Amino acid sequence: MPTLYTVIRRPLITEKGMQAKETQNTLVFEVAEKATKTEVKQAVEVLFKVKVSKVRTNILEGKERRRGKFTGYRPDWKKAYVVLKQGERMPEYLSSI
């Protein structure tokens, strides 16, 4: 198994992600493209010391970007929605905001 910090790259702090955190007991992360749902579940349980109910993943394709006459693509990336079990406390990784 790869290390925990290579599986979970960063939490996604967006309006949609914060709303899911408050209402649906769900955390949203950017994860490695090759990471499986089981690896994401284990990484979140170890890093944040919580119990995970289920994990949903989504692979997003990179957008086309232009710089003048040159075109290119942003890299593809993977998003994971991690649903915590009932009664689990939400980890606070946004203490500075």
C-alpha positions in Angstrom: 0.0 0.0 0.0 1.3 3.5 -0.8 1.8 6.0 2.0 -1.2 7.8 3.4 -0.1 11.1 2.1 0.3 9.9 -1.5 -3.3 8.5 -1.5 -4.9 11.7 -0.1 -3.4 14.7 -1.8 -5.5 17.5 -0.2 -9.0 18.3 1.0 -11.2 20.2 -1.5 -12.4 23.4 0.1 -15.2 24.6 -2.1 -18.8 25.8 -1.5 -20.1 22.4 -2.6 -17.7 20.5 -0.5 -18.4 22.6 2.6 -22.1 22.2 2.2 -21.7 18.4 1.9 -19.6 18.5 5.1 -22.2 20.3 7.0 -25.4 18.6 5.8 -24.4 15.1 4.6 -21.6 14.2 7.0 -19.3 13.9 4.0 -15.7 14.9 3.4 -14.3 15.7 -0.1 -10.7 15.0 -1.1 -8.4 15.1 -4.1 -6.8 11.6 -4.2 -4.3 9.8 -6.4 -5.7 8.6 -9.7 -4.6 5.0 -9.0 -6.0 5.0 -5.4 -8.8 2.5 -4.8 -11.8 3.1 -2.6 -10.4 0.7 0.0 -7.1 2.6 0.2 -8.9 6.0 0.5 -11.1 4.6 3.3 -8.1 3.3 5.2 -6.1 6.5 4.8 -9.0 8.7 6.0 -9.6 6.4 9.0 -5.9 6.5 10.0 -5.3 10.2 9.4 -8.4 11.6 11.0 -9.2 8.8 13.4 -12.9 8.4 12.3 -15.0 5.5 11.0 -15.9 5.7 7.3 -19.3 4.4 6.0 -18.7 4.5 2.3 -16.5 6.1 -0.4 -17.5 7.4 -3.8 -14.9 8.4 -6.4 -15.1 10.4 -9.6 -12.4 10.9 -12.3 -12.4 14.3 -13.8 -10.9 15.0 -17.2 -8.5 18.0 -17.5 -9.8 21.1 -19.2 -8.3 22.5 -22.4 -6.3 25.6 -21.7 -4.8 28.1 -24.1 -1.8 30.5 -23.9 -2.0 32.6 -27.0 -1.9 30.3 -30.0 -0.7 27.3 -28.0 -3.2 24.8 -26.6 -2.8 22.2 -23.9 -4.7 20.3 -21.3 -4.7 20.3 -17.5 -4.0 16.9 -16.0 -6.8 14.5 -15.2 -7.5 14.1 -11.4 -9.6 12.0 -9.1 -12.1 13.2 -6.4 -13.3 11.2 -3.5 -16.5 11.7 -1.4 -16.0 10.1 2.0 -19.2 9.5 4.0 -18.6 9.2 7.8 -20.6 6.8 10.0 -23.4 8.3 12.1 -22.2 9.8 15.4 -18.6 10.5 14.2 -17.2 13.9 14.7 -16.2 15.9 11.7 -12.4 16.6 11.6 -11.6 20.3 11.5 -8.9 20.9 8.8 -10.2 24.4 8.3 -9.2 26.0 11.6 -7.5 28.9 10.0 -10.4 30.1 7.9 
